[in-house]
Amino acid sequence: MVTRYYNAKIYSEGKIIEGEIIVYNNLIAHIGEPVMGTMADNEVDLKGKYVFPSFKNSHSHSPMTFLRNAADDMPLGDWLNTQIFPKEAVLREDECYWFTKLAIMEYLRGGITMASDMYFMLDPIAQACTESGFRNVLCYGANDAVLNGKSPAKIYDYGFSQLKGNFIRYRVGIHAEYTCSEKLLREISEYVNDRGEPVYVHMSETKAEVEACKARYGKTPVQLFRDLGLFNAGGVVYHMVHPEGDDLDILKEMNVGVVTCPASNMKLASGIAPVKEMLEKGLKVGIGTDGAASNNRLDMFRENYLLSVGQKIKYNDASALGTNEILNMATESAESLLDLPMLGELKQNSFADFIVADMALPNLWPVENIANAIVYSGGPSNIYMTVVNGKVLYKEGQYYINEDPDRIFAKCQESLKAIKDRI
Ligand SMILES: [Zn+2]
């Protein structure tokens, strides 16, 4: 199947190329100037709309849509222990599936073609994503409470053997230092060292978390993970709002990237991550929404904006972080950060994951500096079309995800009521 998207303005490395994208099945066969004589099965006139690399949501908990707006305005520790964990404890797999489908709808409408979910129930997420044609990098949020005596090696082995396919990648996940015993961390270290696997983990999200780790071990969480050998094959840390001492140098040395989640960190009053310094040190940095419970939107436009203004405030510098850098973190950086070949830059032989934006809307006029327009003025309303793996999954308010959106809403409503009845 060959599809030719013509009459497009294609954003590439801060510049606009007027031309077309030719998609052969799920790959980009050509991008740029029109090619004479191309025979296509489908011809799509984009009428001068803009094509961008898609947003990659590098850290989320998709099923947590059911906790959206349920408990707000609390600090992280109280919020997790009194509001989140008790409700998640009664969540069933079928409910997790429907809540994930709702998240996928929100992602696609906002130009997101991939999430990376950490959760304690991964099969229903993988099923929902695969059926929809949506990408996910999954990791289990291992900790003592969810493992409840089970071997982490068995859980990870299951993940690597079962959670795969065109749309799913699996990684070794640890919920956080503060939810794991030293024994468990040592067990996981042995597992990742045997297999050369990177580790994905929430880390240094709050000042209190770092202080408690220092009190327990005499080290920051970054130092602890390095000393336990957990970073020997690299990894990804989520948040990293409060690095101390040489933490950022250690991350760089161990090839550990960072996913920053500005909205969640601000809303939970955790702080503002020093992203400018991370980039100056050459760290790989991506952007994530975190779950809908702590954000409460799964919207990369808002993350981009908050990342920008947050850095301005943190460094008292209006030019702390450029909009091209932010767009790169939101779109192309996932390729190296999450080790996803062919899912970064829009170019020939990459997977056909891209978004088409309608810039002829009042919030973006006049269209002059494209990156500034997207970061400072853009929003999900500017997304005209979202393409994943060569397939249009969203266009002008319509979803093409093998499920009726009304049924998704009805199932989510039914599931939410059932959860409330069980608590
Ligand atoms: Zn998280």
Residues whose N, C-alpha, C, O or C-beta is under 5 A from the ligand:
A	BS01	ZN	D290
